[in-house]
Amino acid sequence: MKKKSFGTSEALLRRALKVTPVGAQTFSKSHRYLSGSARPCFIDKGKGARVWDVDGNEFIDFILGLGPITVGYNDPEVNAAITAQLAKGITFSQSTALEVELAEKLAEIIPSAEMARFVKNGGDATSAAIRLARAGTGRDMVAVCGYHGMHDWYVGATPLNAGVPESVKALTKTFEYNKIDTLDKLFAQYPNQIAAVILEPCQGDGPENGFLEAVRASCEKHGAVLIFDEVVSGFRVALGGAQEYYEVTPDMTTIGKGMANGMPISAVVGKRELLDQINDGVFISTTFGGECLSLAAALKTIEILSRPDAFDKIWRVSSKLRDGAVELAATKGLADIAKMWGLPPHAGFMFSETDALSPTDLLSVFQQRLLLEGILSLGINNFCLAHDEKDVDIHLAAIDKALNDVAKALDANSIDSILQGPPINPIFKRN
Ligand SMILES: Cc1ncc(COP(=O)(O)O)c(C=O)c1O
C-alpha cells in the first residue's frame, strides 16, 4: 500500500476536539486508541472488509466498527433489505411484522431466548436485563465480570465512576473470570442480596474447569438471575453466541453490536417469566425499539450468518491469523511477551510488561507498524464474512514486521526511536 498523507484526518481532528469530547463520539474510536504516524482518525467509506480514510488511504479493517460489522461493510444484500424498508418507512405509530419476525428468529437461534425486547445500544440491553433481574428477585445488588456499558449501575464499579451516586456504587460488586471462589465469596458476603450475576462468557482463553457451569450452579443455589452479556460474543463466535458454543444457558442474554451488520439495535432476550414482567410493572420501553431499518437489517444479517458455511468460513479464516501470529511470535522468541488470547473470531496479542516498557508501549509500536502496512487493528481482531485468506496473508506479513519492531523496542528498552507519533493513551481501563 502506498501511503498518502493524513492531513485531512488531522485537520478534522483539530476541528473535532473543539466541539466533541475526546474528538470522537465513542471512546474507543478516538485518536487516543491509535498510535504513531499513520493514524486514520476519520473514515470515509467501507466495502467488504476494507475501509478508506478521508485522505484516501486503504486499510483492511479488523476492528469492524468495534464489532457491529459481521457480514461486511456496505453489503449488497443487507443494503437491499434496508433500502426496501426505507421505501416503505422507517418508524411508525404502531408495531410492524418485522418486530414479531425478529423476536421469533432470536427465540429460534439463541438457546436462552423465549422473549425479546429491542433497544439500541448494548448498554441499554444490559441495563434492561439488570432491572428485570432486580424486579424478579426483589433484590438490589449485582455481581459483574467484564464490561457492560455506560450506565450508572455498571460504571459505578469501575475507575471511571465520576458522577455516579455512592448509593448506586455500593450495589455493584465485581468478581474474576475463571475464579468461581470470587463469586461464591460475594454470595457468602451478601446473602440473599444479589439479584443478578452478569458476565461476558468469553474472556481471555475462555472458561476453564467448568467455570460457566459453576457460575450457573452458584446462581441457582443462591437464587440469582444469570445474565450472559453477549454484546461482543453474540453473532461473532457462533450464531447462537457463546452459550451455543460452550453449551451453558443463562436466564437472560444481552446482544447488540453484530446483530444487524452496523445498524443500531440491541436486545435483551431470555426466560418468559423474566421478560413477561414488562407486561406488569417493569418499565422498559423506547421510541425507537421497533425502528424498521435496523429490524430489516438484523433479519437479513441473521439470514446470511445462518447459511451453512458462514461460521465455518469465519472460523477458518480467523484461525489462520491466530495460528500464524502465534507461530511468528514463537519463531522470534517473543512468545512470553506477545501472548495470544481469545477465540479466533475475536482474538489478539496481549503484551506483557517488562522492567522498562508497559504493555501499552509495546502495543503502540506493534499497532503503528500494522497501520503503516494497511491493517486497522486495536490488537484484538474482529472477523466478518468478507475477510478471506489473502487478507490474513497481508495481515500476517504486517505482524511479522510489527513483531520485529517490538523486538527492537525490547532491545533498546525504549519505544522513543521507533514510535513516530503519540502512543496509545486509553481512556477506559477495565477493572
Ligand atoms: C460486552 C459488552 N457489553 C456491553 C457493551 C456496551 O455496548 P454499547 O457501547 O453499544 O452500549 C459493550 C461495548 O463495548 C460490550 O463490549
The ligand as a Tripos MOL2 file, in Angstrom:
@<TRIPOS>MOLECULE
LIG
   16    16     1     0     0
SMALL
NO_CHARGES

@<TRIPOS>ATOM
      1 C1        -19.5600   -6.8960   26.4750 C.3       1 LIG1
      2 C2        -20.1590   -5.5310   26.2440 C.ar      1 LIG1
      3 N1        -21.3240   -5.2440   26.8240 N.ar      1 LIG1
      4 C3        -21.9250   -4.0590   26.6480 C.ar      1 LIG1
      5 C4        -21.3350   -3.0930   25.8670 C.ar      1 LIG1
      6 C5        -21.9980   -1.7740   25.7050 C.3       1 LIG1
      7 O1        -22.4670   -1.6360   24.3990 O.3       1 LIG1
      8 P1        -22.7530   -0.1940   23.8110 P.3       1 LIG1
      9 O2        -21.4560    0.5160   23.7010 O.co2     1 LIG1
     10 O3        -23.3940   -0.4910   22.4810 O.co2     1 LIG1
     11 O4        -23.7110    0.4700   24.7500 O.co2     1 LIG1
     12 C6        -20.1200   -3.3480   25.2290 C.ar      1 LIG1
     13 C7        -19.4660   -2.3250   24.3940 C.2       1 LIG1
     14 O5        -18.3380   -2.4170   24.0070 O.2       1 LIG1
     15 C8        -19.5010   -4.6000   25.4390 C.ar      1 LIG1
     16 O6        -18.3080   -4.8870   24.8950 O.3       1 LIG1
@<TRIPOS>BOND
     1     1     2 1
     2     2     3 ar
     3     2    15 ar
     4     3     4 ar
     5     4     5 ar
     6     5     6 1
     7     5    12 ar
     8     6     7 1
     9     7     8 1
    10     8     9 2
    11     8    10 1
    12     8    11 1
    13    12    13 1
    14    12    15 ar
    15    13    14 2
    16    15    16 1
@<TRIPOS>SUBSTRUCTURE
     1 LIG1         1 GROUP 0 **** ****
